Every structure is written in structure tokens, then in C-alpha cells.
Amino acid sequence: MGAHALGAAAYAVKAVSLAHPDAPEVVDAEVRWQVAELTDEERSILRLLPPLGADRSGPLAEGLLSRGILGATIRELQVEIAVG
């Protein structure tokens, strides 16, 4: 259910962005915190997921999670997880 984890993380970032619309640094800090809290095992599992929008079916296909702040957040998380 890795895709669900990324979706939940993206919704958390969206909530932070709505609570702090004039503070992008708070939103960035939320993303950094989420990535820092991942265990090595969780990172390994999430690295197995296809990039957002790359698979035409499944929870990471083009759709609600691939647009707006949700999509931007998931893409950012996937990049950070891949390099971390």
C-alpha cells in the first residue's frame, strides 16, 4: 500500500499549505520531515513504486493524485526517496 502512503503524505502537505498559505517554508519543512521519518525499509519499499503518472493503471496513474499540490508533493517525495 505504498501508493496510499504517498497519497496520505501528500494530503498532509496540502493541509499544512492550507493552514499556512503565506509560508512555503513551512510546507517545505513538512516534506523534509516526512522524508526524514522514513525507515530504510520503508524507503526501499517506496522505491519499488513507479513514478507518479508512469503507470496507466493503479493508484499512481494519472488522476487526482497526479495534479496540483498533491501531484507536486508525491513527485517531490519520490525524488527525495530515490536519492536518499
Rosetta blueprint (number, residue, H / E / L):
1 M L
2 G H
3 A H
4 H H
5 A H
6 L H
7 G H
8 A H
9 A H
10 A H
11 Y H
12 A H
13 V H
14 K H
15 A H
16 V H
17 S H
18 L H
19 A H
20 H L
21 P L
22 D L
23 A L
24 P H
25 E H
26 V H
27 V H
28 D H
29 A H
30 E H
31 V H
32 R H
33 W H
34 Q H
35 V H
36 A H
37 E H
38 L L
39 T L
40 D H
41 E H
42 E H
43 R H
44 S H
45 I H
46 L H
47 R H
48 L L
49 L L
50 P L
51 P L
52 L L
53 G L
54 A L
55 D L
56 R L
57 S L
58 G L
59 P L
60 L L
61 A L
62 E L
63 G L
64 L H
65 L H
66 S H
67 R L
68 G H
69 I H
70 L H
71 G H
72 A H
73 T H
74 I H
75 R H
76 E H
77 L H
78 Q H
79 V H
80 E H
81 I H
82 A H
83 V H
84 G L
